[in-house]
Amino acid sequence: MEFKMKEVGFHTTTEYGELHVAGDEAYGYRPYQLMVASIAVCSGGVLRKILTKKRIEIDDMTIATKVERIEAEANRIEKIHIHYRIKGNNLNPNKIQQSIELASKNCPMAQSVKESIKIEETFELI
């Protein structure tokens, strides 16, 4: 990817459109938002593949995140809490928990930051 400077922040063009990134939300996504999105969506995508391979059918999944940052340390991300809301019939909570743990070990984005950002994952079946 190549990012070009604009008046405030940077932008790039991908096959899906333009991506604007800036420290001010008025001009684009903030870098930490993209990092959190990358980790959450990667984890959710890996979880979805694992559930499919285990033949666990789900109807829908929503991922909610909460972020804790340390202002005194350049406002770095300390912790990301990922909460999966999984909809389906006759889902076994133990199998879902095992699948989430396996997904965490196989998500490249989560593994890339495992030494610097704590990732906590929970779920609820709806």
N, C-alpha and C positions, 0 to 999 in steps of 0.2 A: 504494500500500500504506500502511496505517496500522499503526504499531506501538504497542502499549500496554505501559506499564511493569508489571513484576511484581516480586516481592521481590528477585530477582537477574536482571537482564537485561530483555529485552523479548519480546513475542510478537505474532503476527499470525495471522489466520485467512484461508486461501485456499480455493479450491475443492477443493484436494487435502488439506486438513487444517490443523492448527496448525503454525506454524513458531516455534520458540523459539531466541532468539539471546542469548548471554551471553559474557562474558569467561572464564567458568569452564565447562569441558566438562560438568560435572556438571549444569548447568542448561540446556544447549542447544548449538547449533552456535556455534562461535567465528566472529567476523566474517571472519577470514582464510580459514577453511575454506570459507565460502560464496563468497568471491572466487575462490579457486583452483578450486572446483567450477564456478563460472560460466564461467571462462575455458576450462577443460579440456573441459567438456561442450559449450560453444558451438563450440569449435574442432573437436571430434569430430563434432558435428552438421553443420557446414559441410563437413567432409571427406567425410562419408557422402553428402551431396547431390552433391558434385562427382564422387565415384566413380560414383554412380548415373547422372549425366548423361553421363559418359564410358563408360558401359556396362561398368564394371569391377565384376564381381560379387564380393562378399565374403560369407563365411558368418558371421563374427563379428568384433567389435572390442572390445578392452579398453583402457582408458586408465589408465595409472599416472602419478602425479605425485610430484615431490620439490620441496620448497620451501626456499629459502634466505632467511633473514630477518636484518636488521641490528638487533641488540639496542640498540646505542648510538643508533640513530635511531628511537626509539619502536617498535622491533621491526617496522619496516616490511618488506614483502616486497621483496626485491631481485631474486630470480630464481625462475622456475617452470620446471621441466623436465617436459615432457609426453612420455611414451613410449607410442606406439600399438603394440599387439600385434594384428596383423591376420591373420585366418584366411581362407584361400581357396585355390582351385586355379589354378595357372598365372599367378600375379600377377607383374607386371613391376615390379621394384624402382624403376626410373627413373620410371615413370609414377606410382607411389605417392609418391615423393619430390616430383615436380612437383605432384601434387595436394595434398600437405601444405603446400607453399609457397604455393599458390594459396588454400588454406583459411585460412592465417594472415593473408593480406591481406584476406580477406573476412569474418572473424569480428568482429562488432561489439565483443565484450567484449575481445578481444586488442587491437584497434585503440584502444580507449578507454584502455588503460594502456601503450601502446607506448613512451611517453616516460619512464615511471617504473619499469616492471618489465621485466626481460629475460625473454623467453620462448624457451626452447630446445626444439626438437621432434626426436625421433628415432622410429624405428620398427623393428619386426622382423616378418617374415612367418613365420607358423606353420602 
